[in-house]
Amino acid sequence: MSLGLLMSVYSVLLGLAFGSFMNVCIYRIPLKKSIINPPSTCPNCGKRIRFYDNIPLVSYLFLLGKCRYCKHSISWQYPGVEVLAGLLSLALFIRYGFSYQYVLFLLFACSLVTIAFIDINHKIIPDVISLPGIIAGWATCLLIGHISWLDSLIGIVGGGGALFLVAFLYAHLTGRDGMGGGDIKLLAMIGAWMGWRALPFIVLIASLSGAIIGSAFLLLASKGLRARIPFGPFLALGALLYFFYGAELSRWYLHILL
């Protein structure tokens, strides 16, 4: 096995490990539980999960997606998050190799995925991720210089400020809250990491994907138009798509306009 292939495999394994920890955060943070203690247990029977039953992806497949003790089904979300983190890790390794950029952007990408799943499950975006993420994004631009500190700062103010204005106007015109404060802080975090120039495309991608998927969900959901659809996952999706395909998306969009 060549060194490059070996390192690629290692990046996937590292991503799977990140994904396992992300699952802990997705489950425990909304419940305001410690992400360190106690050790993992089955949500159904409460039995402690042994280390050999907690190997990312492998244990899920070996146990056929069921708890060893009570045989209760384990949500597909657990292996899904692990696989997604593994693929993101591999993609970032291919782009940056093992470097500061690889590690820092892996943390950013994993934070977006964690926020997305928490928002899907609980309709909240926890400040414990987004607020430190804003600071980390601005600090990262100083460390690796992928964007200027001013672009990052404008991204923070512009991203958070733009959604705050939209939320304020919507609430003023309709008398209902249309966007939570978590979405505002999330876009500020994305702006800190990616700069203000990326924000229009990210919001456009999020709005289009949200309209399409949201409309389908409203048609299928029994609650109809009363169903609340979280916007955080679409912002996370827009940020990841722009991060990896921003240049191609920009050229495609400009080609359509011209």
Secondary structure, DSSP 8 states (H G I E B T S, - for coil): --HHHHHHHHHHHHHHHHHHHHHHHHHHGGGT--SSSS--B-TTT--B--GGG-STTHHHHHTTTB-TTT--B--THHHHHHHHHHHHHHHHHHHH-SSHHHHHHHHHHHHHHHHHHHHHHHS---HHHHHHHHHHHHHHHHHH-SS-HHHHHHHHHHHHHHHHHHHHHHHHHHSS--S-HHHHHHHHHHHHHH-GGGHHHHHHHHHHHHHHHHHHHHHHSTTGGG----SHHHHHHHHHHHHHHHHHHHHHHHHHH-
